[in-house]
């Protein structure tokens, strides 16, 4: 499995939740790719977030944890896509589930494709 710190040469602008990329045509489909990370809350983070719940509003500690987990899963997915020879990912989705109390998996997946720019008409 790719290291989460590793960066892919795939341009994140060539990813989309849609199944087409404006200005490009799908030349080849490489299959489903995914990135997964499993995260837990620290005791200190949980205590800090618990204090934030007293005052209401955005629980920034959990927001940062979620955003970091999604970014890591996304980057792992891009590395996986590059490994199979893709230069873009379409149909990108996220999923998350609790594995045990305080431990959550975040999955980012999509279809790895090779795209080519559409020639000017």
C-alpha positions, 0 to 999 in steps of 0.5 A: 500500500502506498505511503500516505506522505507520498505524492502522486504526479496526477494533477488533482484538477484531473479528478472529479465526482462527475464521469466526464472531464470538460475538455478531455475524452476518456481514452482508457479505463484502468479500473477502480482505485482507492485510498483508505486511512484509519484514524483515531482520536487522541485523548487530548483531542477528545477532551478538547473537543468535549470542551468545545461541545459545551459552547456549541458550534463547529467542533474545530478539532474534529473538523481538522481530524476529518479533513486531514483523514479525507485529504490523506485518503484522497492522496493515497487514491491518486498514488494508486491511480498513478501506479495503474497508469492513469492520469485522471480519476472520475466518479470520486466518492468518499465513505467512512465507517466506525471500526470501533469506538473512536476509530474511523476508516475513511475511504476515497475511491473512483475510476482511474482513467487515461484522458486525452485533451479534446482537439480544438474544433 
